[in-house]
Amino acid sequence: MSLLAKLNAFLKRGREASGTKYLALAAVAGILVLVLLPTQANGQFSLDPCCAIISAGLQSISGLLKSVVAKPLSEIQQLQQQSVSFEQQIVYPTSSINNARNLLNQLQSPLRQMTQVYRLPVNSATLPTPQRLEQILLSRNPQATAQIGQNYLAVYGSVMSPKDAPQPVRDMVDATDAEAQAALKKAIQIDALADLELSAADQINQQIQNASPGSAPILEAQAAAWNVRANAYTQSAMAELMRVRAIDLANTNAVVKAGAGDTNNLRNAAGQILGRTAR
């Protein structure tokens, strides 16, 4: 079989192929034809048979590109366009995204006003010693909790000496002072945590305004994480309130117990006095 016949048979196999495997082989065959066919010196007006072979090969390759490659690529492009259109119109509609961003812009002003109201000064003490304690309590600085002890004692005094009160009363006063100072320290910590939460909320709002639709789940996860943190801080504050309430109940019971003890002592003393009188 001649080289031309072999090339035509090879190109016929390329036309019948449904993939691009034979297309690449056909291109290689065309290049080999250019390289391997013997060249001849022709006259000015003679027709070289190699030109016809090369032209036929190039036309066959062009036909394969149009029928085998171009059609699947066109279908892939249509699928991509349909996917983009579905995301823009159904999954992440542009109108809804713009409405959400406009709503966030409208809420920024009320949120700033709420923050300003939240941070309004509420100092009320008028004397120097209470003012120092109040300044620490409203500082929103967790590092200032170490200064509460001495300033608290300066305002409310220390535990009585043993000669001024019985030991049960001294124990009750000491426990009450300890819980009061713990609650004041916890209040400062919760104020600081509230500031961090507000700052994080502002950052998330700014990210949402400039975020692309695909990043919405990430921002939602961030907001959910901060919501969990806020709930944890709230639970911590509730626990401290429960401790304060518990110590208050304990003090009430201690007063009742002390009164019962005093009544018993009074009864015994009265019995002794009446016994002496009867004699």
CORPEVEN-V480812 format. One record per residue. N is the residue number from 1. RES is the residue in one letter. SS is DSSP state (A for helix, B for strand, O for the rest). PHI is phi in degrees with one decimal (* if undefined). OMEGA is omega in degrees with one decimal (NA if undefined). Layout:
n=N res=RES ss=SS phi=PHI omega=OMEGA
n=N res=RES ss=SS phi=PHI omega=OMEGA
This chain:
n=1 res=M ss=O phi=* omega=-178.7
n=2 res=S ss=O phi=-73.2 omega=-179.6
n=3 res=L ss=A phi=-63.3 omega=179.7
n=4 res=L ss=A phi=-65.6 omega=178.9
n=5 res=A ss=A phi=-64.7 omega=178.3
n=6 res=K ss=A phi=-62.4 omega=179.7
n=7 res=L ss=A phi=-63.0 omega=179.8
n=8 res=N ss=A phi=-63.4 omega=178.3
n=9 res=A ss=A phi=-64.0 omega=179.6
n=10 res=F ss=A phi=-65.8 omega=179.4
n=11 res=L ss=A phi=-66.8 omega=176.9
n=12 res=K ss=A phi=-63.5 omega=176.2
n=13 res=R ss=A phi=-63.8 omega=178.2
n=14 res=G ss=A phi=-65.9 omega=179.2
n=15 res=R ss=A phi=-66.6 omega=-178.1
n=16 res=E ss=A phi=-78.5 omega=-177.9
n=17 res=A ss=O phi=-75.0 omega=178.7
n=18 res=S ss=O phi=-98.4 omega=-179.8
n=19 res=G ss=O phi=-107.2 omega=-178.2
n=20 res=T ss=O phi=-106.2 omega=-177.7
n=21 res=K ss=A phi=-66.2 omega=-178.8
n=22 res=Y ss=A phi=-71.7 omega=177.2
n=23 res=L ss=A phi=-63.9 omega=177.4
n=24 res=A ss=A phi=-64.8 omega=178.3
n=25 res=L ss=A phi=-65.0 omega=179.2
n=26 res=A ss=A phi=-65.0 omega=178.1
n=27 res=A ss=A phi=-62.7 omega=178.3
n=28 res=V ss=A phi=-64.3 omega=179.5
n=29 res=A ss=A phi=-62.5 omega=178.4
n=30 res=G ss=A phi=-61.5 omega=178.8
n=31 res=I ss=A phi=-67.3 omega=179.1
n=32 res=L ss=A phi=-63.0 omega=178.3
n=33 res=V ss=A phi=-60.9 omega=-179.9
n=34 res=L ss=A phi=-63.7 omega=-174.8
n=35 res=V ss=A phi=-85.2 omega=-168.5
n=36 res=L ss=A phi=-89.2 omega=-177.7
n=37 res=L ss=O phi=-64.5 omega=-179.9
n=38 res=P ss=O phi=-67.2 omega=178.1
n=39 res=T ss=O phi=-92.4 omega=179.9
n=40 res=Q ss=O phi=-128.9 omega=176.4
n=41 res=A ss=O phi=-83.0 omega=-177.8
n=42 res=N ss=O phi=-112.9 omega=177.1
n=43 res=G ss=O phi=-75.6 omega=-175.9
n=44 res=Q ss=O phi=-65.6 omega=-174.3
n=45 res=F ss=O phi=-111.8 omega=179.6
n=46 res=S ss=O phi=-87.2 omega=179.2
n=47 res=L ss=O phi=-100.3 omega=179.6
n=48 res=D ss=O phi=-82.2 omega=179.0
n=49 res=P ss=A phi=-63.1 omega=179.1
n=50 res=C ss=A phi=-62.5 omega=-179.0
n=51 res=C ss=A phi=-63.6 omega=178.8
n=52 res=A ss=A phi=-65.6 omega=179.6
n=53 res=I ss=A phi=-65.0 omega=-179.3
n=54 res=I ss=A phi=-64.3 omega=179.6
n=55 res=S ss=A phi=-63.0 omega=178.7
n=56 res=A ss=A phi=-64.9 omega=179.2
n=57 res=G ss=A phi=-64.1 omega=-179.8
n=58 res=L ss=A phi=-66.3 omega=177.5
n=59 res=Q ss=A phi=-65.5 omega=178.3
n=60 res=S ss=A phi=-63.7 omega=178.3
n=61 res=I ss=A phi=-62.6 omega=179.0
n=62 res=S ss=A phi=-62.6 omega=177.8
n=63 res=G ss=A phi=-64.2 omega=177.7
n=64 res=L ss=A phi=-64.4 omega=178.9
n=65 res=L ss=A phi=-61.3 omega=-178.0
n=66 res=K ss=A phi=-73.0 omega=-174.5
n=67 res=S ss=A phi=-87.3 omega=-173.8
n=68 res=V ss=A phi=-93.7 omega=-173.9
n=69 res=V ss=A phi=-99.7 omega=-172.1
n=70 res=A ss=A phi=-64.7 omega=-177.4
n=71 res=K ss=A phi=-64.8 omega=176.8
n=72 res=P ss=A phi=-62.2 omega=178.3
n=73 res=L ss=A phi=-63.4 omega=178.2
n=74 res=S ss=A phi=-65.1 omega=178.0
n=75 res=E ss=A phi=-66.3 omega=177.8
n=76 res=I ss=A phi=-63.2 omega=178.9
n=77 res=Q ss=A phi=-63.2 omega=177.8
n=78 res=Q ss=A phi=-64.2 omega=178.2
n=79 res=L ss=A phi=-63.9 omega=177.9
n=80 res=Q ss=A phi=-63.8 omega=178.1
n=81 res=Q ss=A phi=-63.8 omega=177.3
n=82 res=Q ss=A phi=-64.7 omega=178.6
n=83 res=S ss=A phi=-64.8 omega=178.5
n=84 res=V ss=A phi=-63.3 omega=178.9
n=85 res=S ss=A phi=-63.8 omega=178.8
n=86 res=F ss=A phi=-64.4 omega=178.8
n=87 res=E ss=A phi=-64.9 omega=-176.6
n=88 res=Q ss=A phi=-72.4 omega=-175.2
n=89 res=Q ss=A phi=-99.7 omega=-174.1
n=90 res=I ss=A phi=-111.5 omega=-173.9
n=91 res=V ss=A phi=-72.4 omega=-179.0
n=92 res=Y ss=O phi=-126.3 omega=-178.7
n=93 res=P ss=O phi=-63.4 omega=-176.1
n=94 res=T ss=A phi=-63.0 omega=-178.5
n=95 res=S ss=A phi=-64.4 omega=179.6
n=96 res=S ss=A phi=-66.1 omega=178.8
n=97 res=I ss=A phi=-63.9 omega=179.3
n=98 res=N ss=A phi=-65.0 omega=177.8
n=99 res=N ss=A phi=-63.8 omega=178.8
n=100 res=A ss=A phi=-64.5 omega=178.6
n=101 res=R ss=A phi=-66.0 omega=177.5
n=102 res=N ss=A phi=-63.8 omega=178.0
n=103 res=L ss=A phi=-64.1 omega=178.0
n=104 res=L ss=A phi=-63.8 omega=178.0
n=105 res=N ss=A phi=-62.8 omega=179.2
n=106 res=Q ss=A phi=-69.9 omega=-178.3
n=107 res=L ss=A phi=-80.6 omega=-177.3
n=108 res=Q ss=A phi=-60.9 omega=-178.2
n=109 res=S ss=A phi=-64.3 omega=176.3
n=110 res=P ss=A phi=-61.1 omega=179.1
n=111 res=L ss=A phi=-65.6 omega=177.2
n=112 res=R ss=A phi=-64.2 omega=177.8
n=113 res=Q ss=A phi=-63.6 omega=177.6
n=114 res=M ss=A phi=-63.0 omega=178.6
n=115 res=T ss=A phi=-65.0 omega=178.7
n=116 res=Q ss=A phi=-64.7 omega=177.5
n=117 res=V ss=A phi=-64.5 omega=-179.2
n=118 res=Y ss=A phi=-61.7 omega=-176.3
n=119 res=R ss=O phi=-102.4 omega=175.3
n=120 res=L ss=O phi=-64.5 omega=-179.8
n=121 res=P ss=O phi=-68.0 omega=179.7
n=122 res=V ss=O phi=-124.8 omega=179.4
n=123 res=N ss=O phi=-61.7 omega=-176.4
n=124 res=S ss=O phi=-134.1 omega=-178.1
n=125 res=A ss=O phi=-67.7 omega=-178.0
n=126 res=T ss=O phi=-117.1 omega=-179.8
n=127 res=L ss=O phi=-93.6 omega=-173.8
n=128 res=P ss=A phi=-57.9 omega=-175.9
n=129 res=T ss=A phi=-66.6 omega=174.8
n=130 res=P ss=A phi=-63.2 omega=179.3
n=131 res=Q ss=A phi=-64.3 omega=178.9
n=132 res=R ss=A phi=-64.7 omega=178.2
n=133 res=L ss=A phi=-65.1 omega=-179.6
n=134 res=E ss=A phi=-63.6 omega=178.9
n=135 res=Q ss=A phi=-60.9 omega=178.2
n=136 res=I ss=A phi=-69.2 omega=-177.2
n=137 res=L ss=A phi=-64.0 omega=-178.4
n=138 res=L ss=O phi=-102.4 omega=-175.4
n=139 res=S ss=O phi=-74.0 omega=-176.9
n=140 res=R ss=O phi=61.0 omega=-178.1
n=141 res=N ss=O phi=-117.3 omega=-179.1
n=142 res=P ss=A phi=-61.6 omega=179.8
n=143 res=Q ss=A phi=-69.6 omega=-178.0
n=144 res=A ss=A phi=-83.8 omega=-178.7
n=145 res=T ss=A phi=-64.9 omega=179.7
n=146 res=A ss=A phi=-67.1 omega=-178.7
n=147 res=Q ss=A phi=-91.5 omega=-175.8
n=148 res=I ss=A phi=-69.7 omega=-173.8
n=149 res=G ss=A phi=-53.6 omega=-176.2
n=150 res=Q ss=A phi=-68.2 omega=179.2
n=151 res=N ss=A phi=-72.0 omega=175.6
n=152 res=Y ss=A phi=-64.8 omega=179.3
n=153 res=L ss=A phi=-65.0 omega=179.7
n=154 res=A ss=A phi=-66.1 omega=-179.5
n=155 res=V ss=A phi=-90.3 omega=-171.7
n=156 res=Y ss=A phi=-101.7 omega=177.8
n=157 res=G ss=O phi=82.7 omega=-178.9
n=158 res=S ss=O phi=-99.6 omega=179.7
n=159 res=V ss=O phi=-66.7 omega=-179.4
n=160 res=M ss=O phi=-62.8 omega=176.3
n=161 res=S ss=O phi=-75.3 omega=-179.1
n=162 res=P ss=O phi=-59.7 omega=-178.9
n=163 res=K ss=O phi=-78.3 omega=-178.6
n=164 res=D ss=O phi=-96.3 omega=-178.3
n=165 res=A ss=O phi=-156.4 omega=176.7
n=166 res=P ss=O phi=-67.1 omega=-175.0
n=167 res=Q ss=A phi=-62.6 omega=177.8
n=168 res=P ss=A phi=-59.5 omega=178.8
n=169 res=V ss=A phi=-68.6 omega=178.5
n=170 res=R ss=A phi=-64.0 omega=178.2
n=171 res=D ss=A phi=-63.9 omega=-179.5
n=172 res=M ss=A phi=-65.1 omega=178.7
n=173 res=V ss=A phi=-65.2 omega=-179.4
n=174 res=D ss=A phi=-65.3 omega=178.8
n=175 res=A ss=A phi=-64.7 omega=179.3
n=176 res=T ss=A phi=-65.4 omega=177.5
n=177 res=D ss=A phi=-61.9 omega=-179.5
n=178 res=A ss=A phi=-63.6 omega=-179.8
n=179 res=E ss=A phi=-68.4 omega=178.2
n=180 res=A ss=A phi=-63.2 omega=178.7
n=181 res=Q ss=A phi=-66.2 omega=177.6
n=182 res=A ss=A phi=-62.6 omega=178.6
n=183 res=A ss=A phi=-65.8 omega=178.1
n=184 res=L ss=A phi=-65.1 omega=177.7
n=185 res=K ss=A phi=-65.7 omega=179.0
n=186 res=K ss=A phi=-63.4 omega=178.3
n=187 res=A ss=A phi=-62.6 omega=177.8
n=188 res=I ss=A phi=-63.9 omega=179.5
n=189 res=Q ss=A phi=-63.2 omega=-179.8
n=190 res=I ss=A phi=-67.3 omega=174.9
n=191 res=D ss=A phi=-60.4 omega=179.3
n=192 res=A ss=A phi=-64.4 omega=178.1
n=193 res=L ss=A phi=-65.7 omega=177.3
n=194 res=A ss=A phi=-62.9 omega=176.8
n=195 res=D ss=A phi=-62.6 omega=178.2
n=196 res=L ss=A phi=-63.9 omega=178.9
n=197 res=E ss=A phi=-64.7 omega=178.2
n=198 res=L ss=A phi=-63.7 omega=178.2
n=199 res=S ss=A phi=-64.0 omega=178.2
n=200 res=A ss=A phi=-64.1 omega=178.0
n=201 res=A ss=A phi=-62.8 omega=177.5
n=202 res=D ss=A phi=-62.8 omega=180.0
n=203 res=Q ss=A phi=-64.3 omega=179.2
n=204 res=I ss=A phi=-64.6 omega=177.9
n=205 res=N ss=A phi=-61.9 omega=177.9
n=206 res=Q ss=A phi=-65.1 omega=177.8
n=207 res=Q ss=A phi=-65.3 omega=179.9
n=208 res=I ss=A phi=-64.6 omega=-179.0
n=209 res=Q ss=A phi=-63.2 omega=-176.0
n=210 res=N ss=O phi=-105.2 omega=-173.2
n=211 res=A ss=O phi=-86.6 omega=171.9
n=212 res=S ss=O phi=-81.5 omega=-177.4
n=213 res=P ss=A phi=-57.9 omega=-177.5
n=214 res=G ss=A phi=-67.7 omega=-179.1
n=215 res=S ss=A phi=-90.7 omega=-179.1
n=216 res=A ss=A phi=-59.0 omega=178.5
n=217 res=P ss=A phi=-60.2 omega=179.8
n=218 res=I ss=A phi=-66.5 omega=179.0
n=219 res=L ss=A phi=-65.6 omega=177.2
n=220 res=E ss=A phi=-64.2 omega=177.7
n=221 res=A ss=A phi=-66.2 omega=177.1
n=222 res=Q ss=A phi=-62.2 omega=179.5
n=223 res=A ss=A phi=-62.3 omega=178.5
n=224 res=A ss=A phi=-64.0 omega=179.0
n=225 res=A ss=A phi=-63.5 omega=178.5
n=226 res=W ss=A phi=-68.7 omega=176.2
n=227 res=N ss=A phi=-64.8 omega=176.5
n=228 res=V ss=A phi=-63.8 omega=177.4
n=229 res=R ss=A phi=-60.5 omega=-179.1
n=230 res=A ss=A phi=-61.2 omega=177.5
n=231 res=N ss=A phi=-63.5 omega=178.4
n=232 res=A ss=A phi=-65.4 omega=178.1
n=233 res=Y ss=A phi=-65.0 omega=178.2
n=234 res=T ss=A phi=-63.6 omega=177.4
n=235 res=Q ss=A phi=-62.9 omega=177.9
n=236 res=S ss=A phi=-64.1 omega=178.2
n=237 res=A ss=A phi=-65.3 omega=178.1
n=238 res=M ss=A phi=-63.6 omega=178.5
n=239 res=A ss=A phi=-63.2 omega=179.3
n=240 res=E ss=A phi=-67.3 omega=176.4
n=241 res=L ss=A phi=-62.3 omega=177.3
n=242 res=M ss=A phi=-65.4 omega=177.5
n=243 res=R ss=A phi=-65.4 omega=178.1
n=244 res=V ss=A phi=-62.2 omega=178.7
n=245 res=R ss=A phi=-64.3 omega=179.7
n=246 res=A ss=A phi=-64.9 omega=-180.0
n=247 res=I ss=A phi=-68.1 omega=176.6
n=248 res=D ss=A phi=-65.1 omega=176.8
n=249 res=L ss=A phi=-64.2 omega=178.8
n=250 res=A ss=A phi=-62.5 omega=178.2
n=251 res=N ss=A phi=-64.2 omega=178.3
n=252 res=T ss=A phi=-62.1 omega=178.1
n=253 res=N ss=A phi=-64.6 omega=179.5
n=254 res=A ss=A phi=-64.5 omega=177.8
n=255 res=V ss=A phi=-63.6 omega=178.5
n=256 res=V ss=A phi=-63.4 omega=179.1
n=257 res=K ss=A phi=-63.6 omega=178.7
n=258 res=A ss=A phi=-64.3 omega=177.2
n=259 res=G ss=A phi=-63.5 omega=177.3
n=260 res=A ss=A phi=-64.2 omega=177.8
n=261 res=G ss=A phi=-65.2 omega=177.8
n=262 res=D ss=A phi=-64.3 omega=178.2
n=263 res=T ss=A phi=-63.3 omega=178.5
n=264 res=N ss=A phi=-64.9 omega=178.1
n=265 res=N ss=A phi=-64.3 omega=178.9
n=266 res=L ss=A phi=-64.9 omega=178.6
n=267 res=R ss=A phi=-62.3 omega=179.9
n=268 res=N ss=A phi=-64.9 omega=179.6
n=269 res=A ss=A phi=-65.7 omega=179.0
n=270 res=A ss=A phi=-65.1 omega=178.2
n=271 res=G ss=A phi=-63.8 omega=178.1
n=272 res=Q ss=A phi=-65.5 omega=-179.6
n=273 res=I ss=A phi=-67.8 omega=179.0
n=274 res=L ss=A phi=-66.1 omega=177.5
n=275 res=G ss=A phi=-65.2 omega=178.4
n=276 res=R ss=A phi=-67.8 omega=-179.1
n=277 res=T ss=A phi=-68.3 omega=-179.3
n=278 res=A ss=A phi=-65.2 omega=178.1
n=279 res=R ss=O phi=-70.5 omega=NA
